Amino acid sequence: MKSIWRWMSVPGLLVVALMVSAGASANGEERQLQDYVASNTQELVDKLNENRGLYEKDPNAFYEILEDELSDFVDFRRIAARVMGRYARQASPEQRDQFVRVFKRSLFDSYAQAVVAADEFSINVQEANIDPNNENRATVSMEVISASGNRYPIAYSMYRTKDGDWMMENVIVQGVNIGLAFRDRFAQEMEEYRGDIDMVIKGWTDAVESIEIDGGDDSKEGASS
């Protein structure tokens, strides 16, 4: 069976899972969170379907669409800071801002390429679970369903802001923490470039595209549950 790691690029997984189809049952606030994720992402799907050919004609205009649709849902700055890990404290404010821009651009590039090149697929939001020990943390579970019927589990890590809004801060795919995979790669790049943060940032797009993760093949064939 074909693994999701071969079927779709790793960096694109942070945002490609936003192609959501239907929701499942939940209660109260968890149902509200589930509906929030589904409605947010459906707006993105509709917008991209309207502009599917725009990436090749005008990439910057395509990026602006992604920026508008995702900026209030995905906390790119929070994710980027965690990817930098302990090295974020060594970086200047300008370097941190630059990495956020480069990090976001690399994800948008991967997402655009996935939309253009990936086989047909759908995503089903299954449930949202708020952490009983921390009402400001939640996990939204879903699955990618490939054209052949294989199902791949994905989970969003969400947090609630001071304003009460939910934002995505990480993605788990087939049990593999994508944020940690990026952080490990950033640390490797820092070692390779002997602590030169500017060089790591400059080469980040190529570094991310070369990430290989052995997530196994935990997909479920067909409609099995």
Secondary structure as the mmCIF struct_conf table of DSSP 4:
data_model
#
loop_
_struct_conf.conf_type_id
_struct_conf.id
_struct_conf.beg_label_comp_id
_struct_conf.beg_label_asym_id
_struct_conf.beg_label_seq_id
_struct_conf.end_label_comp_id
_struct_conf.end_label_asym_id
_struct_conf.end_label_seq_id
HELX_RH_AL_P HELX_RH_AL_P1 ILE A 4 TRP A 7
BEND BEND1 MET A 8 MET A 8
TURN_TY1_P TURN_TY1_P1 VAL A 10 GLY A 12
HELX_RH_AL_P HELX_RH_AL_P2 LEU A 13 VAL A 16
TURN_TY1_P TURN_TY1_P2 ALA A 17 LEU A 18
HELX_RH_AL_P HELX_RH_AL_P3 GLY A 28 GLU A 50
TURN_TY1_P TURN_TY1_P3 ASN A 51 GLY A 53
HELX_RH_AL_P HELX_RH_AL_P4 LEU A 54 LYS A 57
HELX_RH_AL_P HELX_RH_AL_P5 PRO A 59 LEU A 70
TURN_TY1_P TURN_TY1_P4 SER A 71 PHE A 73
STRN STRN1 VAL A 74 VAL A 74
HELX_RH_AL_P HELX_RH_AL_P6 PHE A 76 MET A 84
HELX_RH_3T_P HELX_RH_3T_P1 GLY A 85 ARG A 89
TURN_TY1_P TURN_TY1_P5 GLN A 90 GLN A 90
BEND BEND2 ALA A 91 ALA A 91
HELX_RH_AL_P HELX_RH_AL_P7 PRO A 93 ALA A 117
BEND BEND3 ALA A 118 ALA A 118
HELX_LH_PP_P HELX_LH_PP_P1 ASP A 119 GLU A 120
STRN STRN2 PHE A 121 ILE A 130
TURN_TY1_P TURN_TY1_P6 PRO A 132 ASN A 133
TURN_TY1_P TURN_TY1_P7 GLU A 135 ASN A 136
STRN STRN3 ARG A 137 SER A 146
TURN_TY1_P TURN_TY1_P8 ALA A 147 SER A 148
BEND BEND4 GLY A 149 GLY A 149
STRN STRN4 ARG A 151 ARG A 160
TURN_TY1_P TURN_TY1_P9 LYS A 162 ASP A 163
BEND BEND5 GLY A 164 GLY A 164
STRN STRN5 TRP A 166 VAL A 173
TURN_TY1_P TURN_TY1_P10 GLN A 174 GLY A 175
STRN STRN6 VAL A 176 ASN A 177
HELX_RH_AL_P HELX_RH_AL_P8 ILE A 178 GLU A 192
TURN_TY1_P TURN_TY1_P11 TYR A 193 GLY A 195
HELX_RH_AL_P HELX_RH_AL_P9 ILE A 197 LYS A 202
TURN_TY1_P TURN_TY1_P12 GLY A 203 GLY A 203
HELX_RH_AL_P HELX_RH_AL_P10 TRP A 204 GLU A 209
TURN_TY1_P TURN_TY1_P13 SER A 210 SER A 210
STRN STRN7 LYS A 220 LYS A 220
TURN_TY1_P TURN_TY1_P14 GLY A 222 ALA A 223
#
